[in-house]
Amino acid sequence: MRKYRLGERVKARIPDATEIGTEKVAKWISGRIIALSPDRKCAKLLLDNDTELLIETRFLKVTSGQ
């Protein structure tokens, strides 16, 4: 299993979601990791539209642009 780091740019797969708050999203969203749980099973992402999202790391994929 990959270990993620703070500040890393990632894409997150959102299973069957169409809205987060008032924002409509696709199946993949992109953002930057701003916090990790101690066991590194969850990450808090800062999305490109300044929304924060808590998501399990199993749904993350690293993007090539750092």
mmJSON file of the N, C-alpha and C atoms, coordinates in Angstrom:
{"data_MODEL":{"atom_site":{
"group_PDB":["ATOM","ATOM","ATOM","ATOM","ATOM","ATOM","ATOM","ATOM","ATOM","ATOM","ATOM","ATOM","ATOM","ATOM","ATOM","ATOM","ATOM","ATOM","ATOM","ATOM","ATOM","ATOM","ATOM","ATOM","ATOM","ATOM","ATOM","ATOM","ATOM","ATOM","ATOM","ATOM","ATOM","ATOM","ATOM","ATOM","ATOM","ATOM","ATOM","ATOM","ATOM","ATOM","ATOM","ATOM","ATOM","ATOM","ATOM","ATOM","ATOM","ATOM","ATOM","ATOM","ATOM","ATOM","ATOM","ATOM","ATOM","ATOM","ATOM","ATOM","ATOM","ATOM","ATOM","ATOM","ATOM","ATOM","ATOM","ATOM","ATOM","ATOM","ATOM","ATOM","ATOM","ATOM","ATOM","ATOM","ATOM","ATOM","ATOM","ATOM","ATOM","ATOM","ATOM","ATOM","ATOM","ATOM","ATOM","ATOM","ATOM","ATOM","ATOM","ATOM","ATOM","ATOM","ATOM","ATOM","ATOM","ATOM","ATOM","ATOM","ATOM","ATOM","ATOM","ATOM","ATOM","ATOM","ATOM","ATOM","ATOM","ATOM","ATOM","ATOM","ATOM","ATOM","ATOM","ATOM","ATOM","ATOM","ATOM","ATOM","ATOM","ATOM","ATOM","ATOM","ATOM","ATOM","ATOM","ATOM","ATOM","ATOM","ATOM","ATOM","ATOM","ATOM","ATOM","ATOM","ATOM","ATOM","ATOM","ATOM","ATOM","ATOM","ATOM","ATOM","ATOM","ATOM","ATOM","ATOM","ATOM","ATOM","ATOM","ATOM","ATOM","ATOM","ATOM","ATOM","ATOM","ATOM","ATOM","ATOM","ATOM","ATOM","ATOM","ATOM","ATOM","ATOM","ATOM","ATOM","ATOM","ATOM","ATOM","ATOM","ATOM","ATOM","ATOM","ATOM","ATOM","ATOM","ATOM","ATOM","ATOM","ATOM","ATOM","ATOM","ATOM","ATOM","ATOM","ATOM","ATOM","ATOM","ATOM","ATOM","ATOM","ATOM","ATOM","ATOM","ATOM","ATOM"],
"id":[1,2,3,4,5,6,7,8,9,10,11,12,13,14,15,16,17,18,19,20,21,22,23,24,25,26,27,28,29,30,31,32,33,34,35,36,37,38,39,40,41,42,43,44,45,46,47,48,49,50,51,52,53,54,55,56,57,58,59,60,61,62,63,64,65,66,67,68,69,70,71,72,73,74,75,76,77,78,79,80,81,82,83,84,85,86,87,88,89,90,91,92,93,94,95,96,97,98,99,100,101,102,103,104,105,106,107,108,109,110,111,112,113,114,115,116,117,118,119,120,121,122,123,124,125,126,127,128,129,130,131,132,133,134,135,136,137,138,139,140,141,142,143,144,145,146,147,148,149,150,151,152,153,154,155,156,157,158,159,160,161,162,163,164,165,166,167,168,169,170,171,172,173,174,175,176,177,178,179,180,181,182,183,184,185,186,187,188,189,190,191,192,193,194,195,196,197,198],
"type_symbol":["N","C","C","N","C","C","N","C","C","N","C","C","N","C","C","N","C","C","N","C","C","N","C","C","N","C","C","N","C","C","N","C","C","N","C","C","N","C","C","N","C","C","N","C","C","N","C","C","N","C","C","N","C","C","N","C","C","N","C","C","N","C","C","N","C","C","N","C","C","N","C","C","N","C","C","N","C","C","N","C","C","N","C","C","N","C","C","N","C","C","N","C","C","N","C","C","N","C","C","N","C","C","N","C","C","N","C","C","N","C","C","N","C","C","N","C","C","N","C","C","N","C","C","N","C","C","N","C","C","N","C","C","N","C","C","N","C","C","N","C","C","N","C","C","N","C","C","N","C","C","N","C","C","N","C","C","N","C","C","N","C","C","N","C","C","N","C","C","N","C","C","N","C","C","N","C","C","N","C","C","N","C","C","N","C","C","N","C","C","N","C","C","N","C","C","N","C","C"],
"label_atom_id":["N","CA","C","N","CA","C","N","CA","C","N","CA","C","N","CA","C","N","CA","C","N","CA","C","N","CA","C","N","CA","C","N","CA","C","N","CA","C","N","CA","C","N","CA","C","N","CA","C","N","CA","C","N","CA","C","N","CA","C","N","CA","C","N","CA","C","N","CA","C","N","CA","C","N","CA","C","N","CA","C","N","CA","C","N","CA","C","N","CA","C","N","CA","C","N","CA","C","N","CA","C","N","CA","C","N","CA","C","N","CA","C","N","CA","C","N","CA","C","N","CA","C","N","CA","C","N","CA","C","N","CA","C","N","CA","C","N","CA","C","N","CA","C","N","CA","C","N","CA","C","N","CA","C","N","CA","C","N","CA","C","N","CA","C","N","CA","C","N","CA","C","N","CA","C","N","CA","C","N","CA","C","N","CA","C","N","CA","C","N","CA","C","N","CA","C","N","CA","C","N","CA","C","N","CA","C","N","CA","C","N","CA","C","N","CA","C","N","CA","C","N","CA","C","N","CA","C","N","CA","C"],
"label_alt_id":[null,null,null,null,null,null,null,null,null,null,null,null,null,null,null,null,null,null,null,null,null,null,null,null,null,null,null,null,null,null,null,null,null,null,null,null,null,null,null,null,null,null,null,null,null,null,null,null,null,null,null,null,null,null,null,null,null,null,null,null,null,null,null,null,null,null,null,null,null,null,null,null,null,null,null,null,null,null,null,null,null,null,null,null,null,null,null,null,null,null,null,null,null,null,null,null,null,null,null,null,null,null,null,null,null,null,null,null,null,null,null,null,null,null,null,null,null,null,null,null,null,null,null,null,null,null,null,null,null,null,null,null,null,null,null,null,null,null,null,null,null,null,null,null,null,null,null,null,null,null,null,null,null,null,null,null,null,null,null,null,null,null,null,null,null,null,null,null,null,null,null,null,null,null,null,null,null,null,null,null,null,null,null,null,null,null,null,null,null,null,null,null,null,null,null,null,null,null],
"label_comp_id":["MET","MET","MET","ARG","ARG","ARG","LYS","LYS","LYS","TYR","TYR","TYR","ARG","ARG","ARG","LEU","LEU","LEU","GLY","GLY","GLY","GLU","GLU","GLU","ARG","ARG","ARG","VAL","VAL","VAL","LYS","LYS","LYS","ALA","ALA","ALA","ARG","ARG","ARG","ILE","ILE","ILE","PRO","PRO","PRO","ASP","ASP","ASP","ALA","ALA","ALA","THR","THR","THR","GLU","GLU","GLU","ILE","ILE","ILE","GLY","GLY","GLY","THR","THR","THR","GLU","GLU","GLU","LYS","LYS","LYS","VAL","VAL","VAL","ALA","ALA","ALA","LYS","LYS","LYS","TRP","TRP","TRP","ILE","ILE","ILE","SER","SER","SER","GLY","GLY","GLY","ARG","ARG","ARG","ILE","ILE","ILE","ILE","ILE","ILE","ALA","ALA","ALA","LEU","LEU","LEU","SER","SER","SER","PRO","PRO","PRO","ASP","ASP","ASP","ARG","ARG","ARG","LYS","LYS","LYS","CYS","CYS","CYS","ALA","ALA","ALA","LYS","LYS","LYS","LEU","LEU","LEU","LEU","LEU","LEU","LEU","LEU","LEU","ASP","ASP","ASP","ASN","ASN","ASN","ASP","ASP","ASP","THR","THR","THR","GLU","GLU","GLU","LEU","LEU","LEU","LEU","LEU","LEU","ILE","ILE","ILE","GLU","GLU","GLU","THR","THR","THR","ARG","ARG","ARG","PHE","PHE","PHE","LEU","LEU","LEU","LYS","LYS","LYS","VAL","VAL","VAL","THR","THR","THR","SER","SER","SER","GLY","GLY","GLY","GLN","GLN","GLN"],
"label_asym_id":["A","A","A","A","A","A","A","A","A","A","A","A","A","A","A","A","A","A","A","A","A","A","A","A","A","A","A","A","A","A","A","A","A","A","A","A","A","A","A","A","A","A","A","A","A","A","A","A","A","A","A","A","A","A","A","A","A","A","A","A","A","A","A","A","A","A","A","A","A","A","A","A","A","A","A","A","A","A","A","A","A","A","A","A","A","A","A","A","A","A","A","A","A","A","A","A","A","A","A","A","A","A","A","A","A","A","A","A","A","A","A","A","A","A","A","A","A","A","A","A","A","A","A","A","A","A","A","A","A","A","A","A","A","A","A","A","A","A","A","A","A","A","A","A","A","A","A","A","A","A","A","A","A","A","A","A","A","A","A","A","A","A","A","A","A","A","A","A","A","A","A","A","A","A","A","A","A","A","A","A","A","A","A","A","A","A","A","A","A","A","A","A","A","A","A","A","A","A"],
"label_entity_id":["1","1","1","1","1","1","1","1","1","1","1","1","1","1","1","1","1","1","1","1","1","1","1","1","1","1","1","1","1","1","1","1","1","1","1","1","1","1","1","1","1","1","1","1","1","1","1","1","1","1","1","1","1","1","1","1","1","1","1","1","1","1","1","1","1","1","1","1","1","1","1","1","1","1","1","1","1","1","1","1","1","1","1","1","1","1","1","1","1","1","1","1","1","1","1","1","1","1","1","1","1","1","1","1","1","1","1","1","1","1","1","1","1","1","1","1","1","1","1","1","1","1","1","1","1","1","1","1","1","1","1","1","1","1","1","1","1","1","1","1","1","1","1","1","1","1","1","1","1","1","1","1","1","1","1","1","1","1","1","1","1","1","1","1","1","1","1","1","1","1","1","1","1","1","1","1","1","1","1","1","1","1","1","1","1","1","1","1","1","1","1","1","1","1","1","1","1","1"],
"label_seq_id":[1,1,1,2,2,2,3,3,3,4,4,4,5,5,5,6,6,6,7,7,7,8,8,8,9,9,9,10,10,10,11,11,11,12,12,12,13,13,13,14,14,14,15,15,15,16,16,16,17,17,17,18,18,18,19,19,19,20,20,20,21,21,21,22,22,22,23,23,23,24,24,24,25,25,25,26,26,26,27,27,27,28,28,28,29,29,29,30,30,30,31,31,31,32,32,32,33,33,33,34,34,34,35,35,35,36,36,36,37,37,37,38,38,38,39,39,39,40,40,40,41,41,41,42,42,42,43,43,43,44,44,44,45,45,45,46,46,46,47,47,47,48,48,48,49,49,49,50,50,50,51,51,51,52,52,52,53,53,53,54,54,54,55,55,55,56,56,56,57,57,57,58,58,58,59,59,59,60,60,60,61,61,61,62,62,62,63,63,63,64,64,64,65,65,65,66,66,66],
"pdbx_PDB_ins_code":[null,null,null,null,null,null,null,null,null,null,null,null,null,null,null,null,null,null,null,null,null,null,null,null,null,null,null,null,null,null,null,null,null,null,null,null,null,null,null,null,null,null,null,null,null,null,null,null,null,null,null,null,null,null,null,null,null,null,null,null,null,null,null,null,null,null,null,null,null,null,null,null,null,null,null,null,null,null,null,null,null,null,null,null,null,null,null,null,null,null,null,null,null,null,null,null,null,null,null,null,null,null,null,null,null,null,null,null,null,null,null,null,null,null,null,null,null,null,null,null,null,null,null,null,null,null,null,null,null,null,null,null,null,null,null,null,null,null,null,null,null,null,null,null,null,null,null,null,null,null,null,null,null,null,null,null,null,null,null,null,null,null,null,null,null,null,null,null,null,null,null,null,null,null,null,null,null,null,null,null,null,null,null,null,null,null,null,null,null,null,null,null,null,null,null,null,null,null],
"Cartn_x":[0.834,0.0,0.885,0.539,1.324,1.146,2.212,2.141,2.075,1.064,0.872,1.54,1.872,2.557,1.766,1.971,1.317,1.764,0.843,1.147,1.12,0.948,0.944,-0.351,-0.25,-1.426,-1.985,-3.273,-3.91,-5.243,-5.706,-7.063,-7.778,-9.051,-9.826,-11.03,-11.272,-12.445,-13.591,-14.678,-15.858,-16.883,-17.13,-18.073,-19.511,-20.158,-21.577,-21.978,-21.084,-21.425,-21.681,-22.652,-22.905,-22.814,-22.913,-22.806,-22.008,-21.163,-20.486,-20.855,-21.692,-22.205,-23.07,-22.706,-23.467,-22.792,-21.63,-20.865,-21.202,-21.469,-21.632,-20.253,-19.986,-18.667,-18.82,-17.753,-17.689,-17.236,-16.938,-16.448,-15.034,-14.241,-12.879,-12.764,-12.172,-11.893,-10.411,-9.861,-8.439,-8.234,-7.147,-6.831,-5.464,-5.197,-3.908,-4.152,-3.323,-3.458,-2.989,-3.874,-3.499,-3.418,-3.927,-3.83,-4.011,-3.384,-3.518,-3.853,-4.654,-4.941,-3.682,-3.563,-2.364,-2.118,-3.167,-2.995,-2.915,-3.007,-2.904,-3.958,-5.112,-6.211,-7.171,-7.086,-7.925,-7.057,-7.485,-6.762,-7.766,-7.343,-8.154,-7.568,-8.421,-7.992,-8.5,-7.696,-8.127,-8.348,-9.618,-9.961,-9.622,-9.64,-9.277,-10.225,-11.453,-12.405,-12.443,-11.355,-11.196,-12.167,-12.66,-13.499,-12.616,-12.834,-12.092,-12.934,-12.268,-12.958,-12.155,-12.81,-12.177,-12.522,-11.49,-11.705,-10.714,-11.115,-10.222,-9.125,-7.917,-6.787,-6.91,-7.729,-7.876,-8.521,-9.162,-9.782,-8.847,-7.616,-6.706,-5.787,-5.372,-4.415,-3.551,-2.241,-1.323,-1.362,-1.425,-1.348,0.102,0.395,1.791,2.28,1.412,1.832,1.972,3.168,3.397,3.327],
"Cartn_y":[-1.178,0.0,1.248,2.214,3.435,4.347,5.01,5.989,7.378,8.121,9.464,10.483,11.646,12.692,13.98,14.824,16.124,16.951,17.69,18.542,17.839,16.527,15.765,16.008,16.199,16.379,15.001,14.825,13.541,13.73,12.636,12.536,11.572,11.843,10.963,10.451,9.157,8.553,8.67,9.282,9.446,8.415,7.395,6.349,6.851,6.839,7.159,8.517,9.483,10.815,11.761,12.624,13.636,15.031,15.167,16.47,16.373,17.362,17.535,18.932,19.013,20.315,20.878,22.016,22.628,22.426,21.763,21.566,20.224,20.245,18.997,18.514,17.226,16.681,15.469,15.18,13.99,12.815,11.705,10.548,10.755,11.644,11.936,13.412,13.726,15.109,15.221,16.418,16.576,17.593,17.415,18.31,18.006,18.599,18.464,17.948,17.019,16.473,17.521,17.867,18.838,18.215,16.977,16.285,14.788,14.001,12.545,12.043,10.982,10.368,9.643,9.382,8.696,7.332,6.607,5.307,5.422,6.642,6.969,6.272,5.97,5.386,6.442,7.663,8.772,9.993,10.787,12.018,13.149,14.347,15.53,16.224,16.443,17.072,18.496,19.361,20.705,20.668,20.734,20.648,21.946,21.905,23.072,24.248,23.996,25.079,25.492,25.24,25.595,24.883,23.727,22.895,21.821,21.524,20.452,19.187,18.048,16.773,15.716,14.968,13.852,12.584,11.831,10.649,9.555,8.305,7.178,7.147,6.793,6.809,5.732,4.73,3.701,4.247,5.414,6.031,7.032,7.203,8.206,7.644,8.536,8.213,9.45,9.278,10.408,10.931,12.25,12.861,13.146,13.278,13.484,14.891,15.892,17.268,17.524,17.931,18.203,19.683],
"Cartn_z":[0.0,0.0,0.0,-0.804,-0.945,0.262,0.666,1.749,1.139,1.5,0.971,1.881,1.327,2.079,2.014,3.011,3.031,1.827,1.248,0.115,-1.229,-1.238,-2.48,-3.254,-4.572,-5.424,-5.769,-5.566,-5.808,-6.523,-7.11,-7.612,-6.681,-6.433,-5.577,-6.348,-6.216,-6.846,-5.862,-6.31,-5.473,-5.921,-5.091,-5.51,-5.484,-6.617,-6.761,-6.21,-6.198,-5.683,-6.848,-6.67,-7.688,-7.101,-5.764,-5.121,-3.828,-3.591,-2.31,-1.86,-0.853,-0.438,-1.543,-2.058,-3.15,-4.496,-4.502,-5.735,-6.374,-7.665,-8.4,-8.816,-8.633,-8.962,-9.874,-10.568,-11.419,-10.553,-11.164,-10.414,-9.885,-10.5,-10.061,-9.739,-8.595,-8.23,-7.913,-8.002,-7.724,-6.618,-5.887,-4.787,-4.206,-3.038,-2.379,-0.959,-0.493,0.86,1.866,2.831,3.85,5.237,5.409,6.695,6.477,7.352,7.314,8.71,8.789,10.082,10.564,11.871,12.381,11.739,11.41,10.763,9.244,8.72,7.292,6.443,7.039,6.279,5.762,6.272,5.827,5.572,4.607,4.279,4.116,4.506,4.274,3.063,2.058,0.821,0.747,0.172,-0.189,-1.694,-2.087,-3.496,-4.203,-5.513,-6.318,-6.11,-5.632,-5.393,-3.913,-3.171,-1.753,-0.814,-1.199,-0.343,0.282,1.562,2.226,2.219,2.019,1.926,2.669,3.535,4.241,3.478,3.082,2.242,2.618,2.416,2.673,1.615,2.028,1.104,0.02,0.226,-0.805,-2.073,-1.989,-3.156,-3.836,-3.337,-3.88,-4.95,-5.844,-6.886,-7.087,-7.098,-7.236,-8.672,-8.809,-10.135,-10.464,-11.723,-12.131,-11.824,-11.834,-11.552,-10.075,-9.636,-8.211,-7.954],
"occupancy":[1.0,1.0,1.0,1.0,1.0,1.0,1.0,1.0,1.0,1.0,1.0,1.0,1.0,1.0,1.0,1.0,1.0,1.0,1.0,1.0,1.0,1.0,1.0,1.0,1.0,1.0,1.0,1.0,1.0,1.0,1.0,1.0,1.0,1.0,1.0,1.0,1.0,1.0,1.0,1.0,1.0,1.0,1.0,1.0,1.0,1.0,1.0,1.0,1.0,1.0,1.0,1.0,1.0,1.0,1.0,1.0,1.0,1.0,1.0,1.0,1.0,1.0,1.0,1.0,1.0,1.0,1.0,1.0,1.0,1.0,1.0,1.0,1.0,1.0,1.0,1.0,1.0,1.0,1.0,1.0,1.0,1.0,1.0,1.0,1.0,1.0,1.0,1.0,1.0,1.0,1.0,1.0,1.0,1.0,1.0,1.0,1.0,1.0,1.0,1.0,1.0,1.0,1.0,1.0,1.0,1.0,1.0,1.0,1.0,1.0,1.0,1.0,1.0,1.0,1.0,1.0,1.0,1.0,1.0,1.0,1.0,1.0,1.0,1.0,1.0,1.0,1.0,1.0,1.0,1.0,1.0,1.0,1.0,1.0,1.0,1.0,1.0,1.0,1.0,1.0,1.0,1.0,1.0,1.0,1.0,1.0,1.0,1.0,1.0,1.0,1.0,1.0,1.0,1.0,1.0,1.0,1.0,1.0,1.0,1.0,1.0,1.0,1.0,1.0,1.0,1.0,1.0,1.0,1.0,1.0,1.0,1.0,1.0,1.0,1.0,1.0,1.0,1.0,1.0,1.0,1.0,1.0,1.0,1.0,1.0,1.0,1.0,1.0,1.0,1.0,1.0,1.0,1.0,1.0,1.0,1.0,1.0,1.0],
"B_iso_or_equiv":[0.0,0.0,0.0,0.0,0.0,0.0,0.0,0.0,0.0,0.0,0.0,0.0,0.0,0.0,0.0,0.0,0.0,0.0,0.0,0.0,0.0,0.0,0.0,0.0,0.0,0.0,0.0,0.0,0.0,0.0,0.0,0.0,0.0,0.0,0.0,0.0,0.0,0.0,0.0,0.0,0.0,0.0,0.0,0.0,0.0,0.0,0.0,0.0,0.0,0.0,0.0,0.0,0.0,0.0,0.0,0.0,0.0,0.0,0.0,0.0,0.0,0.0,0.0,0.0,0.0,0.0,0.0,0.0,0.0,0.0,0.0,0.0,0.0,0.0,0.0,0.0,0.0,0.0,0.0,0.0,0.0,0.0,0.0,0.0,0.0,0.0,0.0,0.0,0.0,0.0,0.0,0.0,0.0,0.0,0.0,0.0,0.0,0.0,0.0,0.0,0.0,0.0,0.0,0.0,0.0,0.0,0.0,0.0,0.0,0.0,0.0,0.0,0.0,0.0,0.0,0.0,0.0,0.0,0.0,0.0,0.0,0.0,0.0,0.0,0.0,0.0,0.0,0.0,0.0,0.0,0.0,0.0,0.0,0.0,0.0,0.0,0.0,0.0,0.0,0.0,0.0,0.0,0.0,0.0,0.0,0.0,0.0,0.0,0.0,0.0,0.0,0.0,0.0,0.0,0.0,0.0,0.0,0.0,0.0,0.0,0.0,0.0,0.0,0.0,0.0,0.0,0.0,0.0,0.0,0.0,0.0,0.0,0.0,0.0,0.0,0.0,0.0,0.0,0.0,0.0,0.0,0.0,0.0,0.0,0.0,0.0,0.0,0.0,0.0,0.0,0.0,0.0,0.0,0.0,0.0,0.0,0.0,0.0],
"pdbx_formal_charge":[null,null,null,null,null,null,null,null,null,null,null,null,null,null,null,null,null,null,null,null,null,null,null,null,null,null,null,null,null,null,null,null,null,null,null,null,null,null,null,null,null,null,null,null,null,null,null,null,null,null,null,null,null,null,null,null,null,null,null,null,null,null,null,null,null,null,null,null,null,null,null,null,null,null,null,null,null,null,null,null,null,null,null,null,null,null,null,null,null,null,null,null,null,null,null,null,null,null,null,null,null,null,null,null,null,null,null,null,null,null,null,null,null,null,null,null,null,null,null,null,null,null,null,null,null,null,null,null,null,null,null,null,null,null,null,null,null,null,null,null,null,null,null,null,null,null,null,null,null,null,null,null,null,null,null,null,null,null,null,null,null,null,null,null,null,null,null,null,null,null,null,null,null,null,null,null,null,null,null,null,null,null,null,null,null,null,null,null,null,null,null,null,null,null,null,null,null,null],
"auth_seq_id":[1,1,1,2,2,2,3,3,3,4,4,4,5,5,5,6,6,6,7,7,7,8,8,8,9,9,9,10,10,10,11,11,11,12,12,12,13,13,13,14,14,14,15,15,15,16,16,16,17,17,17,18,18,18,19,19,19,20,20,20,21,21,21,22,22,22,23,23,23,24,24,24,25,25,25,26,26,26,27,27,27,28,28,28,29,29,29,30,30,30,31,31,31,32,32,32,33,33,33,34,34,34,35,35,35,36,36,36,37,37,37,38,38,38,39,39,39,40,40,40,41,41,41,42,42,42,43,43,43,44,44,44,45,45,45,46,46,46,47,47,47,48,48,48,49,49,49,50,50,50,51,51,51,52,52,52,53,53,53,54,54,54,55,55,55,56,56,56,57,57,57,58,58,58,59,59,59,60,60,60,61,61,61,62,62,62,63,63,63,64,64,64,65,65,65,66,66,66],
"auth_comp_id":["MET","MET","MET","ARG","ARG","ARG","LYS","LYS","LYS","TYR","TYR","TYR","ARG","ARG","ARG","LEU","LEU","LEU","GLY","GLY","GLY","GLU","GLU","GLU","ARG","ARG","ARG","VAL","VAL","VAL","LYS","LYS","LYS","ALA","ALA","ALA","ARG","ARG","ARG","ILE","ILE","ILE","PRO","PRO","PRO","ASP","ASP","ASP","ALA","ALA","ALA","THR","THR","THR","GLU","GLU","GLU","ILE","ILE","ILE","GLY","GLY","GLY","THR","THR","THR","GLU","GLU","GLU","LYS","LYS","LYS","VAL","VAL","VAL","ALA","ALA","ALA","LYS","LYS","LYS","TRP","TRP","TRP","ILE","ILE","ILE","SER","SER","SER","GLY","GLY","GLY","ARG","ARG","ARG","ILE","ILE","ILE","ILE","ILE","ILE","ALA","ALA","ALA","LEU","LEU","LEU","SER","SER","SER","PRO","PRO","PRO","ASP","ASP","ASP","ARG","ARG","ARG","LYS","LYS","LYS","CYS","CYS","CYS","ALA","ALA","ALA","LYS","LYS","LYS","LEU","LEU","LEU","LEU","LEU","LEU","LEU","LEU","LEU","ASP","ASP","ASP","ASN","ASN","ASN","ASP","ASP","ASP","THR","THR","THR","GLU","GLU","GLU","LEU","LEU","LEU","LEU","LEU","LEU","ILE","ILE","ILE","GLU","GLU","GLU","THR","THR","THR","ARG","ARG","ARG","PHE","PHE","PHE","LEU","LEU","LEU","LYS","LYS","LYS","VAL","VAL","VAL","THR","THR","THR","SER","SER","SER","GLY","GLY","GLY","GLN","GLN","GLN"],
"auth_asym_id":["A","A","A","A","A","A","A","A","A","A","A","A","A","A","A","A","A","A","A","A","A","A","A","A","A","A","A","A","A","A","A","A","A","A","A","A","A","A","A","A","A","A","A","A","A","A","A","A","A","A","A","A","A","A","A","A","A","A","A","A","A","A","A","A","A","A","A","A","A","A","A","A","A","A","A","A","A","A","A","A","A","A","A","A","A","A","A","A","A","A","A","A","A","A","A","A","A","A","A","A","A","A","A","A","A","A","A","A","A","A","A","A","A","A","A","A","A","A","A","A","A","A","A","A","A","A","A","A","A","A","A","A","A","A","A","A","A","A","A","A","A","A","A","A","A","A","A","A","A","A","A","A","A","A","A","A","A","A","A","A","A","A","A","A","A","A","A","A","A","A","A","A","A","A","A","A","A","A","A","A","A","A","A","A","A","A","A","A","A","A","A","A","A","A","A","A","A","A"],
"auth_atom_id":["N","CA","C","N","CA","C","N","CA","C","N","CA","C","N","CA","C","N","CA","C","N","CA","C","N","CA","C","N","CA","C","N","CA","C","N","CA","C","N","CA","C","N","CA","C","N","CA","C","N","CA","C","N","CA","C","N","CA","C","N","CA","C","N","CA","C","N","CA","C","N","CA","C","N","CA","C","N","CA","C","N","CA","C","N","CA","C","N","CA","C","N","CA","C","N","CA","C","N","CA","C","N","CA","C","N","CA","C","N","CA","C","N","CA","C","N","CA","C","N","CA","C","N","CA","C","N","CA","C","N","CA","C","N","CA","C","N","CA","C","N","CA","C","N","CA","C","N","CA","C","N","CA","C","N","CA","C","N","CA","C","N","CA","C","N","CA","C","N","CA","C","N","CA","C","N","CA","C","N","CA","C","N","CA","C","N","CA","C","N","CA","C","N","CA","C","N","CA","C","N","CA","C","N","CA","C","N","CA","C","N","CA","C","N","CA","C","N","CA","C","N","CA","C","N","CA","C","N","CA","C"],
"pdbx_PDB_model_num":[1,1,1,1,1,1,1,1,1,1,1,1,1,1,1,1,1,1,1,1,1,1,1,1,1,1,1,1,1,1,1,1,1,1,1,1,1,1,1,1,1,1,1,1,1,1,1,1,1,1,1,1,1,1,1,1,1,1,1,1,1,1,1,1,1,1,1,1,1,1,1,1,1,1,1,1,1,1,1,1,1,1,1,1,1,1,1,1,1,1,1,1,1,1,1,1,1,1,1,1,1,1,1,1,1,1,1,1,1,1,1,1,1,1,1,1,1,1,1,1,1,1,1,1,1,1,1,1,1,1,1,1,1,1,1,1,1,1,1,1,1,1,1,1,1,1,1,1,1,1,1,1,1,1,1,1,1,1,1,1,1,1,1,1,1,1,1,1,1,1,1,1,1,1,1,1,1,1,1,1,1,1,1,1,1,1,1,1,1,1,1,1,1,1,1,1,1,1]
}}}
